[in-house]
């Protein structure tokens, strides 16, 4: 199987509720499933996540490592203030790209020349 590029479109994963010891195994399985089936570019949409535990943070680090081993990455978006605070406390705001929307996170994977016509100098 060939390596996917960001132009193939990143996959989006959207967990819900609490990411804790009870729910993280399913979350981690979903991330691994995408990564093991050629999706090296993942966006994790935290719009419906109310809490993340250390096991959830660990799952994200593992997913990031697996994605990077395939030449990809993991981007995060729509973190609530509470979840963002947790990421900030553990230094994950310096580790992961964090965006306001799914679209912004997906666009961050694209080469800068393809982000928009305006950025490329094609619009007036």
C-alpha positions in Angstrom: 0.0 0.0 0.0 1.4 3.4 -0.9 1.9 6.2 1.6 -1.0 8.7 1.8 -0.4 12.4 1.3 -2.2 15.3 3.0 -3.9 15.9 -0.4 -5.7 12.5 0.0 -7.5 14.2 2.9 -6.9 13.6 6.6 -9.3 11.4 8.5 -11.4 12.9 11.3 -12.0 11.2 14.6 -14.6 12.8 16.9 -14.7 11.3 20.4 -17.5 12.3 22.8 -17.9 12.8 26.5 -15.2 11.8 28.9 -11.9 10.3 27.7 -11.0 8.3 30.8 -9.9 4.8 31.8 -13.2 3.4 30.8 -13.5 5.0 27.4 -9.9 5.4 26.2 -9.5 1.8 25.0 -12.2 2.3 22.4 -10.8 5.7 21.5 -7.3 4.3 21.1 -8.6 1.4 19.1 -10.2 3.8 16.7 -7.1 5.9 16.3 -5.0 2.8 15.7 -7.5 1.4 13.2 -7.2 4.5 11.1 -3.4 4.6 11.3 -3.1 0.8 10.6 -5.2 1.2 7.5 -3.1 3.9 5.8 -4.5 7.1 7.3 -1.3 8.9 8.4 -3.0 12.2 8.7 -5.6 12.5 11.5 -7.7 15.3 12.9 -9.1 14.7 16.3 -12.2 16.8 16.9 -12.6 17.5 20.6 -15.8 19.5 20.2 -17.9 17.0 22.2 -15.2 16.0 24.7 -15.7 17.2 28.3 -12.6 15.7 30.0 -9.4 13.9 29.1 -7.4 11.8 31.5 -3.7 10.8 31.4 -4.7 7.6 29.6 -6.3 9.7 26.9 -3.3 11.9 26.6 -1.1 8.8 26.3 -3.3 7.5 23.5 -2.8 10.8 21.6 1.0 10.6 22.0 1.0 7.0 20.7 -1.2 8.0 17.7 1.1 10.9 17.0 4.2 8.7 17.1 2.5 6.1 14.8 1.4 8.8 12.3 4.8 10.4 12.2 6.4 7.0 11.6 4.2 7.0 8.4 5.2 10.5 7.4 2.0 12.0 8.8 0.8 13.7 12.0 -2.2 14.3 14.3 -3.8 17.7 14.6 -6.5 18.6 17.2 -9.4 21.0 17.1 -12.4 22.5 18.9 -11.0 21.9 22.5 -13.2 23.2 25.2 -11.6 25.7 27.7 -11.5 22.9 30.3 -9.8 20.4 27.9 -7.5 23.1 26.6 -6.4 23.9 30.2 -5.5 20.2 30.7 -3.4 20.3 27.5 -1.7 23.5 28.6 -0.9 22.1 32.0 0.9 19.1 30.6 2.6 21.0 27.8 0.6 19.4 25.0 -0.2 22.8 23.5 3.5 22.8 22.5 3.4 19.3 21.1 0.2 19.2 19.0 -1.2 21.6 16.5 -4.5 22.9 18.0 -7.1 24.6 15.8 -10.5 26.3 16.2 -12.2 24.2 13.5 -12.0 20.9 11.7 -11.5 22.8 8.5 -8.5 24.7 9.9 -6.9 21.5 11.2 -7.4 19.8 7.9 -5.9 22.8 6.0 -2.9 22.8 8.3 -1.8 19.5 6.6 -1.8 21.1 3.1 1.3 22.7 1.7 1.1 26.4 2.4 0.7 27.2 -1.3 -2.6 25.4 -1.4 -4.3 26.8 1.7 -6.2 29.5 -0.3 -6.1 31.6 -3.4 -5.6 34.6 -1.3 -2.4 33.2 0.3 -1.2 32.1 -3.1 -1.7 35.7 -4.4 -4.4 34.6 -6.9 -7.3 36.7 -5.6 -7.7 40.5 -5.9 
